Amino acid sequence: MQKIYKIRMGAATCPVDLGDGSERGEYVNQDYIINKLGRPHRAVNLMYCYYPKDKTWPARARDAFADKEISFQWDYPYDDYFTYKGGIGGNTDGEPFTCMQDVRRHGQDVILTLTVDPTLSDEYLVKIAQELRPYGRMQMRINHEATGDWFSFTKRASYADIAQFFIRFHNIIKREAPNIQTILCIGGVEHPEKGGEIEMEKEFAPAVKVADIWSVDKYMALHWGWPFDVAEVGGNSFSRSKVETTYQLTKLSEKRYREICGGIKKPMVMSEFNADGDVTGPYDQAQMVKDFVKLLKEDEEQGWFNGFTFYQFRDRGRLGLEIEDPNNPDCGIEQPVLSAYKEIIHDDYFLPKTERVGDAAFPIKLRWGGSEDAEGIEIPLEFEKNPVFCEVTFDGEDADLNLMMEINDKWFYKAPHAKTIDLMPAFYEKPLDSAKELTLRIFAPPASGMNDPADGEDWLTNSYTTIHKLPNIRIRFAPIVK
């Protein structure tokens, strides 16, 4: 009889998240990304804005003001992100909800970055929080880069008011959607020689104290004049920093956040991380990302840093793992940083930890709490050598399951309409050179991408799925006909 074990998936030493879509690129479906990178991320960051009282809302800024002369990306009356289609007077049929469901079906948590009109009354914020309740253990980054002056919300309120707005929205979320953690993203320490305070510390210290997660956005190189000029020698719309400087400023920011909170430690993340190929070219871009990761792994003080979000998967400029094909936005052109990044995220340091916790027998009820807290099953499989055929088929009651599976360090998604999944791609980049035992691991994120109140009292943070029997696993070590 085939042995089956219960397993538990937990957090990586350093989790990795991925940005997918922004003012610079369109959303790319998770099937493509996971096939390309070979694994899901801890979370996927989606970037939206919400200015519902503006006359042209909910049209996207670039469409609403197509006749306006623009010389800088943030010169529109409101931010040129995808628009949040929910809220008062909206609905949850479109974005960002369809994208959030896609992310969660594929075994990842959601980070929703939302720039919001800070003059909105509580009723608008309550509605948003209520709409996000079914999306499990998500994170919400409210009015990010709040100590800057480019986003529309910074032109509608003082910085002290923006900090208080964060606190107000945070408190509403804790009341209406306690499954959500809030991220405060501000300038951090930028000038340590001036005393080591964070940017606008007086205004934002109260927000630092209430936020669930601290964050800075750090680009080791950035062309902020994109797409309205070209970065060339002698220009003033771009910059490049040393990798070590970026690392140390991030570390000093976390230290100062802790000091503001009387020594209390909270998760510290970098919500946007990359080096801009417009400034560095493609080869230095990849090397700078690798050099930052090397500093992180070799740092004797571990535990202060709790993850980064790579910005982003596909970009119209040079801030993506792929560049959007100018001939067809549905196509991406892989950059050297993609292979470097893929190697990074398959390092044990960045992989979620999985442990075997006991024997199991069908039927088995699986719990999905999120990408850092899930219960699945593990099926040991004996391989004589590298296979020629390897596939898994689900039928009967299990045919419509929504599953994430991993074998030989590569992840696969099974949608409810898919019955058979070909696992052979797990052996193309990493073929077996001898007989070996591998394990097929299976987890069950919610099929709709949303949690269901019918799952019980803990439905805000957990969903449940039952697998009724062992799937049909077909492995062959030679062609069917020679």
Protein Blocks (a to p, Z undefined) as FASTA:
>chain_A
ZZdddddddddfbdcdddeddjkbccddfklmmmmnopacfbdcddddddfkbmklccdf
klmmmmbccfbfklpfbdcbdcdfedehiafkbcfklmmmmmmmnopacdddddddfkbc
fklmmmmmmmmmmnojadddehihklbckbmklmmbcfklmmmmmmmmmmmmmmmmmmbc
cddddebjablmnnopaehklmmmmmmmmpmbdcddddfbdcfkbckbccdehiacbccd
dfklmmmmmmmmmmmmmmmnnopacddddfbgcddfklnommlmmmmmmmmmmmmmmpmb
ghjagcdcdddfbdcblmbfbdcdfkbmkbccddfklmmmmmmmmpfklpccdddfbdcd
dddddddfbjklccddddddddfbdcfbdcdddehjllmpccdddeehiacdddfkbmbd
cfklmmmmmccfbdcddddddddddfklpacfknojklmmoccdddfbdcdddddfbdfb
ZZ
